[in-house]
Amino acid sequence: MNTMYKVFWASVAEDDLKNIILYIAKDNPTNAKTILGKITGKASSLTQLPERGRTVPELQDQGIFLYRELIIAPWRIIYRISDKKVYVLSVLDSRQNIEDILLKRLIEI
């Protein structure tokens, strides 16, 4: 029997997703809708087996193993698991300097 987890979105992750979709929609609204569905669908799939995501390599290099990610190229869904909850913390474009962005956000918490 698979344990079900509940997925929660942090406001910063919601903002990340909104900004990605708005940027794409400027040139291609249809593609933006498709990408929105892919990202939210992948995040929703974390209700089952959230441990399947890899640890975030940039944070692992800093000795931080609490955070995991799923890839929907070129985007990365960063999340953490606590009890039976999954917290989506960021949705980032992997072409950016992820390490700087994540470390800055962790320091601000």
C-alpha positions as CSV (number, residue, x, y, z in Angstrom):
1,M,0.0,0.0,0.0
2,N,1.5,3.4,-1.1
3,T,1.5,6.2,1.5
4,M,-0.1,9.3,0.1
5,Y,1.5,12.6,0.7
6,K,-0.1,16.1,0.5
7,V,1.6,18.6,-1.8
8,F,1.8,22.3,-0.7
9,W,3.2,25.2,-2.8
10,A,5.2,27.9,-1.1
11,S,4.3,31.4,-2.3
12,V,7.7,31.9,-3.8
13,A,7.3,28.7,-5.9
14,E,3.9,29.9,-7.1
15,D,5.5,33.2,-8.1
16,D,8.3,31.3,-9.9
17,L,5.8,29.4,-11.9
18,K,3.6,32.4,-12.6
19,N,6.7,34.3,-13.9
20,I,7.8,31.4,-16.1
21,I,4.3,31.0,-17.6
22,L,3.9,34.8,-18.2
23,Y,7.2,35.0,-19.9
24,I,6.4,32.1,-22.2
25,A,2.9,33.3,-22.9
26,K,4.3,36.6,-24.4
27,D,5.4,34.6,-27.5
28,N,3.3,31.4,-27.3
29,P,0.2,31.2,-25.1
30,T,-0.6,27.7,-26.2
31,N,2.9,26.5,-25.2
32,A,2.6,28.3,-21.9
33,K,-0.6,26.4,-21.1
34,T,1.1,23.1,-22.0
35,I,4.1,23.8,-19.8
36,L,1.9,24.9,-16.9
37,G,0.1,21.5,-17.2
38,K,3.4,19.6,-17.3
39,I,4.9,21.4,-14.3
40,T,1.8,21.3,-12.1
41,G,1.2,17.7,-13.1
42,K,4.7,16.7,-12.2
43,A,4.4,18.5,-8.8
44,S,1.1,16.8,-8.2
45,S,2.6,13.4,-8.8
46,L,4.7,13.9,-5.6
47,T,1.7,12.6,-3.7
48,Q,3.2,9.2,-4.3
49,L,6.9,8.3,-3.9
50,P,8.3,11.8,-3.4
51,E,11.6,10.3,-2.5
52,R,12.1,9.5,-6.2
53,G,13.5,13.0,-6.8
54,R,17.2,13.4,-6.6
55,T,18.9,15.6,-4.0
56,V,19.7,19.0,-5.4
57,P,23.4,18.7,-6.5
58,E,24.3,22.3,-5.9
59,L,23.0,22.1,-2.3
60,Q,24.5,18.6,-1.8
61,D,27.9,20.2,-2.6
62,Q,27.3,22.5,0.3
63,G,26.4,19.6,2.6
64,I,22.6,20.2,2.4
65,F,20.7,17.1,1.7
66,L,17.2,18.1,2.8
67,Y,16.0,19.2,-0.6
68,R,15.0,17.2,-3.7
69,E,14.1,18.0,-7.2
70,L,12.2,16.8,-10.3
71,I,13.3,17.9,-13.7
72,I,11.0,19.0,-16.5
73,A,13.7,20.3,-18.8
74,P,14.8,23.1,-18.6
75,W,12.9,23.7,-15.3
76,R,13.6,22.2,-11.9
77,I,10.9,21.7,-9.2
78,I,12.7,22.0,-5.8
79,Y,10.9,20.5,-2.8
80,R,11.3,19.0,0.6
81,I,9.5,16.2,2.4
82,S,8.3,16.5,5.9
83,D,6.2,13.8,7.6
84,K,3.5,13.1,5.0
85,K,3.8,16.5,3.3
86,V,5.7,17.7,0.3
87,Y,6.5,21.4,0.1
88,V,7.2,22.8,-3.4
89,L,9.7,25.5,-2.7
90,S,10.9,26.7,-6.1
91,V,10.5,26.3,-9.8
92,L,13.6,27.4,-11.5
93,D,15.1,27.5,-15.0
94,S,18.2,25.3,-15.0
95,R,19.9,27.7,-17.3
96,Q,20.2,30.2,-14.4
97,N,22.8,29.9,-11.6
98,I,20.7,27.7,-9.3
99,E,23.3,27.5,-6.5
100,D,23.2,31.3,-6.0
101,I,19.5,31.5,-6.2
102,L,18.9,28.6,-3.7
103,L,21.5,29.7,-1.2
104,K,20.1,33.3,-1.3
105,R,16.6,32.0,-0.6
106,L,17.8,29.7,2.2
107,I,19.6,32.5,3.9
108,E,16.4,34.7,3.7
109,I,14.3,32.1,5.4
